[in-house]
Amino acid sequence: MNSEQDDCLFCKIVAGQLPADVVARSERVIAFRDIDPQAPVHVLVVPKEHHGDVSVLAAADPQLLAEVVEVADQVAHDLADGQYRFIFNSGPRAGQSVFHVHGHVIAGKQLGWSPA
């Protein structure tokens, strides 16, 4: 790991150095419950390999991005009714606080939309 990854919360979860409530995993992706859920189902889907945000991941490894989406869909079907929102925040002004790409699976209630 480089120093960015040494300090990365999600890299530490992937490495088993920090606990997480894991709900799904594949060879290259892990999904775990958010510690500050915004809905009855709020799961973070994270590639095990460190990439800063979704556009970096898409450029570096489109197949891994596809696997992230597949795991998100699996989580939504396993934990909710298969109807969900899948959100990537890219950059601090967009709400990204951990700079290891992760998608939020939000489900389990009627989801509204209120643009900022």
C-alpha positions in Angstrom: 0.0 0.0 0.0 1.1 3.6 -0.5 0.5 6.3 2.1 -2.9 7.3 0.7 -4.0 3.7 1.0 -2.4 3.3 4.5 -4.7 6.0 5.7 -7.8 4.9 3.8 -10.7 3.7 6.0 -12.1 1.4 3.3 -8.7 -0.2 2.5 -8.5 -1.0 6.3 -11.9 -2.6 6.2 -10.9 -4.6 3.1 -7.8 -5.7 4.8 -9.7 -6.8 7.9 -8.0 -4.2 10.1 -11.4 -2.5 10.9 -14.7 -4.2 11.5 -17.7 -3.9 9.2 -21.1 -5.5 8.9 -20.5 -7.2 5.6 -23.6 -8.2 3.7 -22.1 -9.4 0.4 -18.8 -9.9 -1.3 -17.2 -11.2 -4.5 -13.6 -11.8 -5.4 -13.0 -8.1 -6.1 -15.9 -6.3 -4.2 -17.2 -6.0 -0.7 -20.5 -4.6 0.5 -21.2 -3.5 4.1 -23.8 -1.5 6.0 -23.2 2.2 6.4 -22.5 3.3 10.0 -24.8 6.3 9.5 -27.7 4.9 7.5 -30.0 7.3 5.6 -32.6 4.7 4.8 -33.6 1.3 6.2 -31.2 -0.3 3.7 -28.0 1.7 3.3 -25.1 -0.3 2.1 -21.7 0.8 0.8 -20.4 -1.2 -2.2 -16.6 -0.9 -2.4 -14.0 -2.4 -4.8 -11.3 -4.1 -2.8 -8.7 -2.3 -5.0 -8.2 1.4 -4.2 -9.4 4.0 -6.7 -10.2 7.5 -5.7 -13.6 7.9 -7.3 -16.0 6.4 -9.9 -14.5 8.1 -12.9 -11.0 7.0 -11.9 -12.3 3.4 -11.5 -14.2 3.5 -14.8 -11.0 4.6 -16.7 -8.7 2.1 -14.9 -10.9 -1.0 -14.8 -14.4 -0.9 -16.4 -14.9 -4.6 -15.6 -14.4 -3.9 -11.9 -17.0 -1.1 -12.1 -19.4 -3.5 -13.7 -18.8 -5.9 -10.8 -19.5 -3.1 -8.3 -22.8 -2.6 -10.0 -23.6 -6.3 -10.0 -22.9 -6.6 -6.3 -25.1 -3.5 -5.6 -28.0 -5.2 -7.5 -27.5 -8.4 -5.5 -27.6 -6.5 -2.3 -30.8 -4.7 -3.3 -32.5 -7.9 -4.2 -31.2 -9.7 -1.0 -32.1 -6.9 1.5 -34.9 -5.0 -0.2 -37.4 -5.5 -3.0 -34.9 -4.9 -5.8 -36.0 -1.3 -6.1 -33.1 1.0 -5.1 -31.0 4.0 -5.7 -27.3 3.6 -6.3 -25.3 6.8 -5.7 -21.7 7.6 -6.2 -20.4 10.9 -4.7 -17.4 12.2 -6.5 -15.4 14.9 -4.7 -15.9 16.8 -1.4 -18.5 19.2 -2.7 -20.6 16.3 -3.9 -20.4 14.7 -0.4 -17.6 12.2 -0.8 -15.8 11.9 2.5 -13.8 8.7 2.0 -11.7 9.0 -1.1 -11.9 5.3 -2.1 -14.7 4.8 -4.6 -17.9 3.5 -3.1 -21.5 3.4 -4.2 -24.4 3.8 -1.8 -27.3 1.3 -2.2 -30.3 3.1 -0.7 -33.6 1.2 -0.4 -36.3 0.0 1.9 -38.6 3.1 1.8 -40.2 5.4 -0.7 -37.4 7.6 -2.0 -38.1 11.2 -3.0 -36.0 13.6 -4.9 -35.1 17.1 -3.8 -32.4 18.7 -6.0 -30.0 21.0 -4.1 
